[in-house]
Amino acid sequence: MPPLPALTAVLSRSRLIACLLLVFMAAQATAFTYQGYLLTVRTELQQKMTARFGDKAGPRMAELAEALNAAGRIADEAVRVERINQIANRARYMTDPQLWQSEDYWATPVEFAALAAGDCEDYSLAKYFALRELGMPADKLRITYVRLLRQGRLENHMVLAYYPEPGAEPWVLDNLEKRFMLARDRPDLTPVYSFNDDRVWKVQSGGDRELGSPQQLRKWRELLDRVEAEVRG
């Protein structure tokens, strides 16, 4: 057994190495490249989705990719974002228990495309991934948890917020409200927290408060792991 000072030095080095490994793992986890994921239909992935979801999966993936790529050629950014919103909203709304026999499952955008169905998280994530793949920087987008007032009741809901400029009022991309509207025109929505590839925020009236990295969100980490598995085949 090493003398106490030597053991302390070994433990200190071990902690340092462990910390560096954690930093490296976090960097790896945030290094996902969106290019070639949702907007490029790869035969192997089509076949994989067809085996899981049936013969319509491949054509659905191809149809969505074609529509999103066409939207990507629209020069005006706001019009392009609105078009992405419209395209994704063509999918059927279905709950997680209906689709996945789970109370809360975040489908990958490819799963969403193959099924052409999902719930509010799936719409929001698919729109986020599509816009990121088309080159939009993360700081213009936030996946946002909200409380939705509907028929006199508050419900949990998720939307995608688009910020044309830093500090600008966001536009809301929502599967329930087909119109592309500014946040101020959606009094039925109360934001709770939001996130993108870089940060997590608690939304509050005095100014949003940063909470840290999205890698703290278990559902987001699990989603990226499954997306990476799709990419690797």
C-alpha positions as CSV (number, residue, x, y, z in Angstrom):
1,M,0.0,0.0,0.0
2,P,1.5,3.4,-0.9
3,P,2.3,5.9,1.9
4,L,-0.6,8.3,2.5
5,P,0.9,11.3,0.5
6,A,1.5,9.1,-2.5
7,L,-2.0,7.6,-2.2
8,T,-3.5,11.1,-2.1
9,A,-1.5,12.0,-5.2
10,V,-2.8,8.9,-7.0
11,L,-6.3,9.7,-6.0
12,S,-5.9,13.3,-7.1
13,R,-4.6,12.2,-10.5
14,S,-7.5,9.7,-10.7
15,R,-10.0,12.4,-10.0
16,L,-8.4,14.6,-12.6
17,I,-8.4,11.9,-15.2
18,A,-12.1,11.1,-14.3
19,C,-13.0,14.8,-14.7
20,L,-11.2,15.0,-18.0
21,L,-13.0,11.9,-19.2
22,L,-16.3,13.3,-18.2
23,V,-15.6,16.5,-20.1
24,F,-14.5,14.5,-23.1
25,M,-17.6,12.4,-23.0
26,A,-19.8,15.5,-22.7
27,A,-18.0,17.0,-25.7
28,Q,-18.6,13.8,-27.6
29,A,-22.2,13.8,-26.7
30,T,-22.8,17.3,-28.0
31,A,-20.8,16.7,-31.2
32,F,-23.7,15.2,-33.2
33,T,-23.7,16.3,-36.8
34,Y,-27.1,16.9,-38.3
35,Q,-26.0,16.9,-41.9
36,G,-27.2,13.8,-43.8
37,Y,-29.5,12.6,-41.1
38,L,-33.2,13.4,-41.8
39,L,-33.0,15.0,-45.2
40,T,-30.9,12.3,-46.8
41,V,-32.8,9.0,-47.2
42,R,-30.3,6.1,-46.9
43,T,-31.3,2.7,-48.2
44,E,-30.1,0.8,-45.2
45,L,-32.0,3.0,-42.8
46,Q,-35.2,2.8,-45.0
47,Q,-34.9,-1.0,-44.9
48,K,-34.5,-0.9,-41.1
49,M,-37.6,1.3,-40.7
50,T,-39.6,-0.8,-43.1
51,A,-38.7,-3.9,-41.1
52,R,-40.0,-2.2,-37.9
53,F,-43.0,-0.3,-39.2
54,G,-44.1,-1.8,-42.5
55,D,-43.9,-1.1,-46.2
56,K,-45.1,2.5,-46.0
57,A,-42.1,3.6,-43.8
58,G,-39.6,4.0,-46.7
59,P,-41.9,6.1,-48.9
60,R,-42.9,8.3,-46.0
61,M,-39.3,9.0,-45.2
62,A,-38.6,9.8,-48.8
63,E,-41.6,12.1,-49.1
64,L,-40.8,14.0,-46.0
65,A,-37.1,14.4,-47.0
66,E,-38.1,15.7,-50.4
67,A,-40.6,18.2,-48.9
68,L,-38.1,19.5,-46.3
69,N,-35.3,19.8,-48.9
70,A,-37.7,21.9,-51.1
71,A,-38.5,24.1,-48.1
72,G,-34.8,24.5,-47.5
73,R,-34.4,26.3,-50.9
74,I,-36.8,29.1,-49.8
75,A,-34.7,32.2,-49.5
76,D,-36.6,34.1,-46.9
77,E,-35.7,32.5,-43.5
78,A,-39.1,33.2,-41.7
79,V,-41.0,31.8,-44.7
80,R,-38.7,28.7,-44.7
81,V,-39.3,28.1,-41.0
82,E,-43.1,28.4,-41.5
83,R,-43.0,26.0,-44.4
84,I,-41.0,23.4,-42.2
85,N,-43.7,23.8,-39.6
86,Q,-46.5,23.1,-42.1
87,I,-44.7,20.1,-43.5
88,A,-44.1,18.4,-40.2
89,N,-47.7,19.2,-39.0
90,R,-49.0,16.9,-41.8
91,A,-48.2,14.0,-39.6
92,R,-51.0,12.4,-37.5
93,Y,-51.2,13.2,-33.8
94,M,-51.0,10.0,-31.8
95,T,-50.1,9.6,-28.1
96,D,-47.1,7.6,-26.8
97,P,-49.3,4.9,-25.3
98,Q,-50.9,4.4,-28.7
99,L,-47.7,4.4,-30.7
100,W,-45.1,3.1,-28.3
101,Q,-47.0,1.5,-25.3
102,S,-45.1,4.0,-23.2
103,E,-46.2,7.0,-21.2
104,D,-43.3,9.2,-22.4
105,Y,-41.2,8.2,-25.4
106,W,-39.2,10.8,-27.5
107,A,-39.2,9.3,-31.0
108,T,-36.3,10.0,-33.2
109,P,-37.1,12.2,-36.2
110,V,-36.5,9.2,-38.5
111,E,-39.1,7.2,-36.5
112,F,-41.4,10.2,-36.7
113,A,-40.9,10.3,-40.5
114,A,-41.3,6.5,-41.0
115,L,-44.6,6.5,-39.1
116,A,-45.8,10.0,-40.1
117,A,-47.2,10.2,-36.6
118,G,-46.3,11.3,-33.2
119,D,-47.1,13.5,-30.2
120,C,-46.0,17.1,-29.4
121,E,-42.4,16.2,-28.5
122,D,-42.0,14.3,-31.8
123,Y,-43.2,17.2,-33.9
124,S,-41.0,19.7,-32.1
125,L,-37.9,17.5,-32.3
126,A,-38.4,16.7,-36.0
127,K,-38.8,20.4,-36.8
128,Y,-35.6,21.2,-34.7
129,F,-33.6,18.5,-36.4
130,A,-34.8,19.6,-39.9
131,L,-33.9,23.2,-39.3
132,R,-30.5,22.4,-37.8
133,E,-29.8,20.1,-40.8
134,L,-30.7,23.0,-43.1
135,G,-28.0,25.1,-41.5
136,M,-29.9,27.1,-38.9
137,P,-27.7,27.9,-35.8
138,A,-28.9,26.5,-32.5
139,D,-29.1,29.9,-30.9
140,K,-32.2,30.7,-33.1
141,L,-34.1,27.7,-31.9
142,R,-35.3,26.4,-28.5
143,I,-37.3,23.3,-27.8
144,T,-39.8,24.6,-25.2
145,Y,-41.9,23.0,-22.5
146,V,-45.1,24.9,-21.9
147,R,-48.2,24.7,-19.9
148,L,-51.2,24.8,-22.4
149,L,-54.5,26.2,-21.4
150,R,-57.1,24.2,-23.3
151,Q,-60.8,24.0,-22.5
152,G,-60.3,25.4,-19.1
153,R,-57.6,22.9,-18.2
154,L,-53.8,23.2,-18.0
155,E,-51.8,20.5,-19.9
156,N,-48.2,19.8,-20.4
157,H,-47.1,20.5,-24.0
158,M,-44.0,21.1,-26.2
159,V,-43.4,23.5,-29.0
160,L,-40.4,24.8,-30.9
161,A,-39.6,28.5,-30.6
162,Y,-37.8,30.3,-33.4
163,Y,-35.9,33.5,-32.7
164,P,-35.1,35.6,-35.8
165,E,-32.6,37.7,-34.0
166,P,-30.9,37.5,-30.5
167,G,-33.3,38.8,-27.9
168,A,-36.2,39.0,-30.4
169,E,-39.7,37.8,-29.6
170,P,-40.0,34.2,-30.7
171,W,-42.3,32.6,-33.2
172,V,-44.1,29.4,-32.1
173,L,-44.1,26.2,-34.2
174,D,-46.9,24.1,-32.7
175,N,-48.7,21.0,-34.0
176,L,-52.0,22.0,-32.3
177,E,-52.1,25.6,-33.7
178,K,-51.5,25.4,-37.5
179,R,-50.8,29.1,-37.8
180,F,-47.3,30.4,-37.4
181,M,-47.7,32.9,-34.6
182,L,-45.7,35.2,-32.4
183,A,-45.4,34.2,-28.7
184,R,-47.5,37.2,-27.6
185,D,-50.4,36.0,-29.8
186,R,-50.4,32.6,-27.9
187,P,-51.7,33.6,-24.4
188,D,-52.8,29.9,-24.0
189,L,-49.1,28.9,-23.7
190,T,-47.0,29.5,-20.6
191,P,-43.3,28.6,-21.1
192,V,-41.6,26.7,-18.3
193,Y,-38.2,25.8,-19.6
194,S,-36.4,25.5,-23.0
195,F,-33.3,24.0,-24.4
196,N,-31.2,23.6,-27.6
197,D,-27.9,21.9,-28.4
198,D,-26.0,24.3,-26.2
199,R,-28.0,25.3,-23.1
200,V,-31.1,24.8,-20.9
201,W,-33.1,27.8,-19.6
202,K,-35.8,28.3,-17.0
203,V,-38.2,30.7,-18.6
204,Q,-39.2,33.5,-16.2
205,S,-40.7,37.0,-16.5
206,G,-37.5,38.8,-15.4
207,G,-35.4,37.1,-18.0
208,D,-34.6,33.5,-18.8
209,R,-32.1,31.9,-16.3
210,E,-29.5,29.5,-17.6
211,L,-29.6,26.1,-15.9
212,G,-26.7,24.4,-17.7
213,S,-26.1,21.9,-20.5
214,P,-28.7,19.8,-22.3
215,Q,-26.7,16.8,-21.4
216,Q,-28.3,17.1,-18.0
217,L,-31.6,16.1,-19.7
218,R,-31.9,12.3,-19.7
219,K,-34.5,12.2,-22.4
220,W,-32.3,14.3,-24.7
221,R,-29.3,12.1,-24.1
222,E,-31.3,9.0,-24.7
223,L,-32.7,10.5,-27.9
224,L,-29.2,11.4,-29.3
225,D,-28.0,7.9,-28.4
226,R,-30.7,6.4,-30.5
227,V,-30.2,8.9,-33.3
228,E,-26.4,8.0,-33.3
229,A,-27.3,4.3,-33.5
230,E,-29.5,5.1,-36.6
231,V,-26.7,7.0,-38.2
232,R,-24.2,4.1,-37.5
233,G,-26.7,1.6,-38.9
